[in-house]
């Protein structure tokens, strides 16, 4: 809103200082500060409201250190994150930009989905929350929306990075002059680092591009569902999901800025996406919101984000990466989330397999998701293949170590732009 107001004031009246709002760097900084202040100022009021309504977390007795102290801590704190993302986005972003509108829709839709899950758990006293089928349907609808918008919107174009030989037979990287509306995406570690989903269907002749878009929609659905659920599983320690998500969001903001700047895109030999630079504003809001939430969520947590926050954060990261055509980098960038999710799948499969074959189920880890494995003592009381570490690791240390791993993965994600 302020962006559009000051743009008008600049063009109509040459209003002093209004031109600053034309710079993405200025609006990103203002959006970050506003998101941080919104989270810290209004966060306390939201927490007080949740406490008055007795919206507390129900804790299962898992035998973890400090677990009982968390009982009764307000949940649904994801409302703080959502508010802190939407307010500065509406104030400082270009609200005619198709990518910004798509991110706002993703935040609201997944926020509602997570809120319904938390509402059922807290007010209906059903620990299972929203039926898993409905949760998946909601995530599928968001993925479908993203895929269809990118397919049908004439604004969602790219200009591919190309290479040519100059007069001295030197290879020069450049950006194509003509924008295309295709299904290209970035693939890491390969010299010609663009993958066109339509090429998978080269045998289909004239239907190749249509089949490519249909396949792309299924990719969107899978990624939104996978990353959203993985983030939800990671939300088990104070500050873990919020901090790791903030790192992912900052990295995606850098990738969006690079992809939206034609000089940087040409230098790094990556595709240029017109209008994607505006996503830097949203990334700043996302980073400010997650850091601001840590003011209250750091150990010992005053509030938990609940599914209201975790499903929303994961969905935002997934859709952001898809919009930037960097979704194939997510296994690296979201390595912490993916590992947490894989640990649960491995544990479940191995337990069922050993129970079927021997009658007694065995475990690979002492407990899953993986962060809980480090909280359990390796004294042999649990029949698990991996007993180390033998002594429980303090919650704060686990969280910070996971943040450090996430930082390394974020750096590697950015380096893939040159590692080919």
N, C-alpha and C positions, 0 to 999 in steps of 0.2 A: 504493500500500500504506500509506504513512504517512498519506495523506488518510483512508483508511477506519479506520485504527487510532485516530487522534486524534478523528475524528468519533464513534467509539464511546466513547472515554474521556470526551469532552465530554458526551455524552448520558447515559451511565451513572454517571459519577463526578464530573462537573463539574471535570475535571482542569484545573489552572491552565495557561493558555496554549494549551490545545487548540483553543479557538475560533478562533485565528488561521488554522488550516488551512481554515476555512470561507470565507476571503476569497481570491478569485481573484488579487488583486494580490499578496498575500503568497506564495502558492504559485508564482506566475509568477516572482517575484524569486528564490525559492529554487531553482526549476527551472533558471533561467538560470545561476545560480552553480554549481550541481551539474554542469550540462552542460559549462560552461567548465572546471571543475576535472577532470572526467572526461577531457575531450579532452587537456588539457595534462599530466596526471599519467600516464594510461595510454597516451597517444599515443606517448611515447618508448619505452615497453616494446614496443608493437606494431611500431614502426619497427625496433627492434633485432631483434625476432623475424623480420621480413620480410628484414632484411639477412642474418641467419644462414642463412635458407632460400634466400638469393640470388634473392629475388623482385624482380628489377630490370626497369626499363622498357627496351624495345627502341626505339631512336630511329632513324627513317629520316633519311637525309641529304637535307635540303630546302634546304640552303644558308642557314640562318637563324642570326643572331648568337646565340652562347651555346648553340647546340643540342647540340654535342658534349659540353658539360659536364654535360648532363642524363643522359647514358648511364649506366645502372646504378643510377639513383635508384630506391629501392623504390616499387612501385606497390601497388594494392589498399588504399591508405590510407583508402578509403571506410569500412573497418571501424571506424576511429576515429570517424567521423561517426555511423554507425549505432548504435554502442555509446553514444555521448554523447547521442543522442536518446532511446534506449529506456530507459536506466537512470533518468534523472530523470522521464520520463513515467510509468514504473511506480511510482515513489516518490510523486509529488505529484499526479497526475491522478486524476480520478474514473473508475475502471475499469469502471463500469457505464454510462458515457456512450457511446452508439452511435457518435458522431463520433470520440471518442478511440480506440475499438476499431478503427474503420475506418482511422484513420491508422497505428495500430500494424501492422495487417495489410498496409497499403500499403508501409510501411518494410521489413518483413521480406520480402515477396514480391519487390519490386524489388531489394532488397539481394541476395537469392539469385540473381536473374536476372543482375545485374551481376557478382556473384562468379563465376558459371559462365563468363561471357565472359572475365573476367580469368584465371581458372584455365586455360582452354584456351590463351590467348595465352602465359602464362608457363610452365606445366608441360608442355603439349603442343607448345609451340614453333610454334603456328599463329597467325601475325600477324593472321589474319582473325577469330579468336575464335569465339564462338558464331555459328552460322549465322543470318543476318539474319531468316530466316523464323521461327525459334524465338524470337528476340528480340521480334519483332512479336507473335507469339502470346502471349507472356508479358505484354506491355503491354496487349493486347486483353483478356486475362483479368482484369487488374486493373481496367480501365475497366468491364468487364461486372459485376464484383463491386460496384463503387461504385454503378453505376446501379441494380442490382437491390436492393441494401440500402436505398438512398434511396426506392425504389419500394415495397418490401414492409415496411419497418420502420414500425410505428405511432408510433415516437418521432420520426421525421424529419418534423416538421411546421413550418409557418411561420404567422406572422400578418402579413398584408399591410398595407402602409402605405396609408392612404386619405386623402382630402380631403373636407371638407364645409363648408357655409356656416353661419356662426353667425347670431344674431339681427340683427347689424349688417351682414350680407351680406359678412363677411370670410371668406377661405378659411383653414381651419384644417387642419393636418396632424395625423393621429392614427394609431393602430394598431388594426386590427380586433380585436374582442373574441374572435371564434371562430377557433381554429387550423384550418388546412386542410392537407390532404396532397396538394399539387399540384405542378405542374411550372413554377412561376413562377421567374424569375431576374431579376437586375438588369441593365438595359441603360443604358450611359452616354449622357450628353448629351441625353436626352429628358426632358421635363417629367413625364409619367407614365412613370416609369422602370422599370416592371415589364413583362417580356415573359413570356407564358405559351406554352410550346411547344405546348400543346394547342390554342391558338387557330389554329395553322397548319392544323389538321384540323377546323375548324368545320363543314365539309361532311359530316363522317362521322357526325353525329348522336350516338347513344348510345356510339359507339366512339371519340369524340373524345379522351377522357381517356386511354384505353388506348394509342391511337396516339401521343399526346403523350409518354407514358412510354417507349414503344419508341424514339421519336425522341431522347428525352433520353439513353437508354442509348447510342445511337450517338454522340451529342455527347460523352459521357463517354469513350468509347473513343478518339475522334479526339483529344480534348484531352490525355489521358494519354499517348498515343503521340507526339503532336507536341511537347509540352513536354519530355517525357523525352528524346527524341532531340535536340532543340534544345540542351538543357543539355549533353548528351554532346558535341556539336560545339563548344560554347563552352569545354570543358575542354581548352585548348591552351596556356595561359600560366600561370605560377605565380600562384596566388591568384585568377585571373579567375573561374572558376566558383563557387568557395566564397564569395567576397566578394559577387558579384552575387546568388547564391542567398540569402545572409543578408539582403540588402536586401529581396528579394521576400518572404521569410518574415516579417520584421518588419512589413512593410506589411499582409500578410494577417492577422497577429495583431491589428493595429489594427482592421481591417475586421471581424474576428470579435468583438472586444470591443464595437464599436459595434452590431453586429447582435444581440449577446446582451444588451444593456442596453436595456430598453424605453424609458427616458427619452431616451437618445441616439438610438435608432432613430427615435423620434417627432420629435425636434428636427431630424434630418437627413432626415426623410421617406424612410426606407429600411425594408425589411421587417425585422420582428423574428423571430428564429429561436430558440425556446426551447432552452436547453442548449448553444448554440453558443459561449457565453462560455468554456466549459471548454477550447475550442481555443486560448485564449490561453496556457494552460499548455504545450501542444505547440509553439506558435510560439516560446515562450521557450526551450524545449529545442532547437529547430531553430536559433535564432539563436546560442545559446551554443555549440552543436556546431560551427557553421560558423566562428565567430570563433576558437574553440579550435583548430580544424584549421588556421587561418591561421598559428598559432604555428609550425607546421612547414612549411606549404605556401607561405608568402610567399617571394619571390625572395631568395636562391637556395633552391629547394624541397628539403627533406630527404625528402619523400615526395610521391607523386602519388595522387590519390584513385582513379584508374582508373574503369572502368565501374561498379565496386562503389559508388562514391560518386555519379558524375554521373547515372546512370540513376535512382538512388534520390532524389537531390535534385530532379530534374525532375518525377518522379512525385509526390513529396510536395507540391510547389507546385501541380501540376495538381489533385490530389484535394482539397487544402485549399481552393482557389478554388471547386471544384464544390460542396463541402459548404456553403460560405458563400453559395452562389448568386451568386457574383461571377465566374463563368468567362468572361463576355463582356468583363471588364476585363483579361484576361490579355494580349491583343495590346498593351496599353499598358504594363502592369506588367512583362511579360517581353519588352519591346521589344528588348533586347540579344540575348536568346536567339533571338527570331524573326528578327532581322536577320542573325544568323550563319547560321541555317538557310536563309533566303532567298538569301543570297549564294552558297551552295553550289548551290542549285537553278538560279539565274540563270546561274552559271558553266557548269554542266553542260549546260543547254539551249542556251546560245549557242555553246558549243564544238562540240556535236554538229550544230547547225544550220549553222554556217559550214563545218564539215568536210564535210558532205553537199553543200552548195551550191558550195563553192569547192575542195574537196579538202584545204584546210589549215584546221585548227581555230584559231579566235581566242578570246581570253579577254576578259572584261569587267574582272576584277580581276587583279592580279599573282599572287595566290594566295588560295585560300579554305580554311577559313572566314575570315571577314573580318579577324579579328585578325592573321592571317598576312600579309595584304595590306600592312599598315603596317610589317611587318618586312623586306619586300623593297625593294631600291633601285629607283627608277624611272629606270633608265639606258637603257631601250629594249631590254635584253637579253631581256625577256619581251614577247611580242606581245600586249599588253593595251590596252584602250581607256583605262582610268584608270591613269595613271602616277604621279600625286601620291599621297603625298609622295615627292619624289625621293630624299630621304635616309632610311635606315632609322630608325624610331622605337624607342628603347630599350624593352625588354619591360616594365620597371616603369612607365614613362610610359603605355604602352598600357593596362595593367591599371587604373591609377588613373583614367585618363580614361573607361574603360568603367564603372567604379564610379560616377563622377560623373554620367554619363548615366543610369545605373540609378537613382540617387538622384532625379534630376529626374523620371524617369518614375514613380517611386514616389509623389512628391509630387502629380503630375498625377492619378494613380490615385485618391488620397484626395480630391482636389479635385473629381473627377467626381461625388461625392455631393452637391455643391452647384451644380455647373455644368450647369444644365438650361435 
